[in-house]
Amino acid sequence: KAGVTQTPRYLIKTRGQQVTLSCSPISGHRSVSWYQQTPGQGLQFLFEYFSETQRNKGNFPGRFSGRQFSNSRSEMNVSTLELGDSALYLCASSLDQQTNEKLFFGSGTQLSVL
Amino acid sequence: GNSVTQMEGPVTLSEEAFLTINCTYTATGYPSLFWYVQYPGEGLQLLLKATKADDKGSNKGFEATYRKETTSFHLEKGSVQVSDSAVYFCALNPSTGGFKTIFGAGTRLFVKA
């Protein structure tokens, strides 16, 4: 079956702009998590959605937001971009994070903010 | 709170050398523990997992044992190959609520032929 699909693969934006990233989970997976990966900080948890509800949120400013649709696809939005937002954004899906299911990751969206 | 600490890299080894990457964790209750691997240009993929104390996870020659007394989950492989060059992440999923997997900073491994 198809894996986790993230689009676009690469993005270049300028400071102050906003961006929307998309993630399509594996069919049947209802949990979608988002992570920010940077060389210095490793993987930082952004948020997790299950059945269209945000169940947990990491320590990121309100400029970072997300949502999940009824088909489990998820989007992440970053408004008023800053240089420090340059990172690889990873989406991961699972059957349900509450039951300690393993995560399946997409290849990520590489965001560069100029 | 919950956290994962793993040894800093990069780790550089010759082919067929023995590998150990240390990982310790802080968590309440009984978390599940994981090792994920990230090859260049790709997302992470699960390497192995253990869900309770004294469990040993293994896959592709890699092993890790869940040690509750030392809160550790060290990754080992007896003989590394060039193709094992990647970044390795130790991670935990708390047993009580949270709905999130917490990752260590990652350890980059270079294996020379």
Interface residues (C-beta under 8 A of the other chain):
Chain A: V4 S31 S33 Y35 Q41 G42 L43 F45 E48 F50 R55 N56 G58 L90 A92 Q97 Q98 N100 K102 L103 F104 F105 G106 S107 G108
Chain B: P31 S32 F34 Y36 G41 E42 G43 L44 Q45 L46 K49 T51 F89 N93 S95 G97 G98 F99 K100 T101 I102 F103 G104 A105 G106
